[in-house]
Amino acid sequence: MGTDDKMDHKLEEFGGKAKEKVGQATGDEELEAQGDRDQTKSNIKQAGDKIKDAFRK
């Protein structure tokens, strides 16, 4: 797994957290939910990265 992919997945997680916080602050439930989905998607990708790394060692 490339370092670039791992960084992209981590950035996606941080972007999701930011969306969630902005949604909470502004009362925008849709943006908050979108941020939560982004985080979940990123966490799944990161788990996949860890599995791939485990098989490469």
N, C-alpha and C positions, 0 to 999 in steps of 0.2 A: 504494500500500500504506500503510495507516494505521500511525501510530507505535504505537498500542495493540497491533496484531497483531505487530509486530516485537518489542515488549517481552514479549508473551505467549510468543512462540517462544523468546526468550532465557531467560526464566524457566523454561520447560519444560526447556531444556538444563541449566540450573543444578540444577533439581530432579532430573534424571536423574543428574547427576554426584554429587549428594548420596546418592541411593539406591544408586548403585554403590559409593561409599565405605563407606556403612553396611553394605552387603552383604559387602564385603571384610572389614571389621572384625569382623563377627559370624559370618562363615563361611556366610552365607545366600546360596547360589549363585543362587537364584531371584530374590531382590531385586537382586542384582548384575546379573543378566541383564536384569531389567526396567529398571533404570537405564540400561543400555547401549542398550536399545531406545528408551527415551525420548529419549536423546541423538541417536540416529540419526534418529528421526522429526523432531526439532526441527531438525537440520541440513538435512534435506531441505526442510522448510518455509522455512528461512532462505535456502536456495539459490533457491527459488521466488520469495521476496521480492526477491532481487537481480535475477533475470531480469525480473520485472515492472517494477522500478524502471528497469532499462536500457531497456526499451521505452517508458517514459513520458518519457524525456529527449530 
